[in-house]
Amino acid sequence: MKSKIFCLILIFLIISCSSWTSQEKEEIIHFKKAQALFLEAERYLKNITRGDAVVGTITDKERNTYISKLTEALDEASKVSENVLRKIHPKLPEAYRSIFIPCLQKRLNGFQNHDLTATIEGATLHNVWIDWWNAHYKEFAKV
């Protein structure tokens, strides 16, 4: 349920971009893509594991597909500047860099290296990110 609310709000933010420069709009697209790709990766993992996403319970091909999705999400996330994040919300840069990016990195590290601890830490950070988002999205600037 959290993911659905998150997606709807994210779509609204992107659709309503009007007073932003073309560069900022481009970065917002990267921001949106990073979020969407991560949610897609998590849905993929949940689907193939029937919700029991433990390292070692999926095939190498499935693991590589998941890693590819996470890598793409991390790449998109890294293309968003502090200024654009700050323009959306003053506390977003800190949350994005201390919660969302490490969430991606830990999940990626966990699945690349068969590291259950990193995988769990990444999942925990994902929940923290969703909670942060839900607590602050009403304060976001109209983009």
C-alpha positions in Angstrom: 0.0 0.0 0.0 2.8 2.4 0.9 4.4 1.9 -2.5 1.1 2.7 -4.3 0.7 6.0 -2.5 4.3 6.8 -3.1 4.0 6.1 -6.8 0.9 8.3 -7.2 2.5 11.2 -5.4 5.7 10.8 -7.5 3.6 10.9 -10.7 1.9 14.0 -9.5 5.2 15.7 -8.8 6.5 15.0 -12.3 3.4 15.9 -14.2 3.1 19.3 -12.5 6.7 20.5 -13.4 6.1 24.0 -14.7 8.4 26.6 -13.0 11.5 24.6 -13.3 14.4 25.0 -15.7 14.9 22.3 -18.4 17.9 21.0 -16.5 16.0 20.7 -13.3 13.1 19.0 -15.1 15.7 16.5 -16.6 16.9 15.8 -13.1 13.4 15.3 -11.8 12.9 12.7 -14.5 16.0 10.9 -13.2 14.6 11.2 -9.7 11.3 9.7 -10.8 13.1 6.9 -12.8 15.3 6.0 -9.9 12.2 5.6 -7.7 10.2 3.7 -10.3 13.1 1.4 -11.2 13.7 0.5 -7.6 10.0 -0.2 -7.0 10.0 -2.3 -10.2 13.0 -4.2 -9.0 11.3 -4.9 -5.6 8.1 -6.0 -7.3 10.1 -8.3 -9.5 11.9 -9.8 -6.5 8.7 -10.2 -4.6 7.0 -11.9 -7.5 9.8 -14.5 -8.1 10.2 -15.2 -4.4 6.5 -15.1 -3.5 7.4 -12.5 -1.0 10.3 -14.4 0.7 13.2 -12.4 -0.8 16.1 -14.2 0.9 19.5 -14.2 -0.8 20.2 -17.7 -2.2 16.5 -18.5 -2.9 16.6 -17.4 -6.5 18.4 -18.6 -9.6 21.5 -16.8 -10.9 19.6 -15.5 -13.9 16.9 -14.0 -11.6 19.5 -12.6 -9.3 21.3 -11.0 -12.2 18.1 -9.5 -13.5 17.4 -8.0 -10.1 21.0 -6.7 -9.8 20.6 -5.1 -13.3 17.4 -3.3 -12.2 19.1 -2.1 -9.0 22.1 -0.9 -10.9 20.0 1.1 -13.3 18.0 2.6 -10.4 21.3 3.6 -8.6 22.6 5.1 -11.9 19.5 7.2 -12.3 19.5 8.3 -8.6 23.1 9.5 -8.9 22.1 12.0 -11.6 20.0 14.2 -9.3 21.7 17.2 -7.8 21.5 18.5 -4.2 20.0 21.7 -5.5 17.0 20.0 -7.2 16.4 17.8 -4.2 16.6 20.9 -1.9 14.2 22.8 -4.2 11.6 20.0 -3.8 12.1 19.9 0.0 14.8 21.4 2.2 15.4 18.0 4.0 15.2 15.9 0.9 19.0 16.0 0.0 19.9 14.5 3.4 17.2 11.9 3.3 18.0 10.9 -0.3 21.7 10.6 0.3 21.5 9.0 3.7 18.5 6.7 3.2 17.5 6.1 -0.4 21.0 5.9 -2.0 22.4 3.6 0.8 19.2 1.5 0.4 20.0 0.9 -3.2 23.7 0.3 -2.5 23.0 -2.2 0.3 20.5 -4.2 -1.7 22.9 -4.2 -4.6 25.8 -5.3 -2.5 23.8 -7.9 -0.7 22.7 -9.6 -3.9 26.0 -9.2 -5.7 27.9 -10.7 -2.8 25.3 -13.0 -1.3 25.4 -10.9 1.8 22.2 -11.5 3.8 23.0 -8.7 6.3 23.4 -6.1 3.6 20.2 -7.3 1.9 18.2 -7.0 5.1 19.8 -3.6 5.9 18.8 -2.4 2.4 15.2 -3.6 2.9 15.1 -1.8 6.3 16.3 1.4 4.7 13.7 1.0 2.0 11.0 1.0 4.6 12.6 4.0 6.3 12.7 5.9 2.9 9.0 5.2 2.3 8.1 6.3 5.8 10.2 9.5 5.4 8.5 10.2 2.0 5.0 9.7 3.4 5.8 11.9 6.4 7.1 14.8 4.2 5.5 14.7 0.7 2.8 17.2 1.6 5.5 19.7 2.3 7.1 19.2 -1.1 7.3 22.3 -3.4 5.1 22.2 -6.4 7.3 21.0 -9.2 
